[in-house]
């Protein structure tokens, strides 16, 4: 810029304003400066331009970049878990100075291309992948080499990205320990095969390990093909569990109704994910904290220009918290009544 200023016979500040097409510079002067700049092969550095615009601003910008969260779950199928994740991610992104946007896509190449165009047009600096409807490979969804991305889900089969997820194995062991401490000995798991597969069988592995280590009788898990657990009643009569673990509080209610049982009755019902507002016992996986931690990881990647599929993907596992509820009373208390 100093070289251009010397050839044009103006100050470096005048050159700077001319290159920004400032209306404060006369048209002829601006054209002359641009012609000299072109002859010298001057090219602006976009990152420095962005920094200088920020420094020149009289008011501090609200956001310094944009983080987009994406999922294929329709908004009509509202779920407390996903809603908590979105809110947690939004709060953490904005506290770090980033804008936040939620986008949904469908499993269709046209929608994938549209998603790429929108992300490019909005200048998204990072992508947060939220839970999906089913495990799926997403190599062709985005140009991964050009973006920073973190997954807050185990639903993505590929590419292998840095992840932040619940510690499903430890959470399920915590459920089993709570049930055992309350006097339950025949703990049975009813789990969707797809759900168990997407977490690398952490649910079934934890219940089976606990059964072998702490219980005299092992109750084989009922692992079913979605959407409904065929054979639930027959399994229940055969195995006679005194406690049943479901994947979420909605399933707990569903299974109790299907078996003609009352929540808080002779059989305990707990779930690996329980919304604290549901009133049922289980584990709160803290979805808001999971999403916030994922945003922290993503913000660090953006700041260090870490883009593309990592050579060695890492996994951050967050432990959940026990949620008390009437669906899991202590056996001693119940007998005392």
ZINORJO-V378415 format. One record per helix or strand of 3 or more residues. SS is the DSSP state (A for helix, B for strand). FROM is the first residue (numbers start at 1). LEN is the number of residues. If there is no record, write none. Layout:
SS_FROM_LEN + SS_FROM_LEN
//
This chain:
A_2_7 + A_12_8 + A_27_14 + A_46_11 + B_65_7 + A_80_16 + B_98_7 + A_109_14 + B_126_4 + A_144_3 + B_148_4 + B_156_3 + B_162_5 + A_168_14 + B_187_6 + A_193_6 + A_202_13 + B_222_3 + A_232_8 + B_243_4 + A_249_10 + B_268_4 + A_276_3 + B_281_4 + A_287_17 + B_315_4 + B_321_3 + A_331_6
//
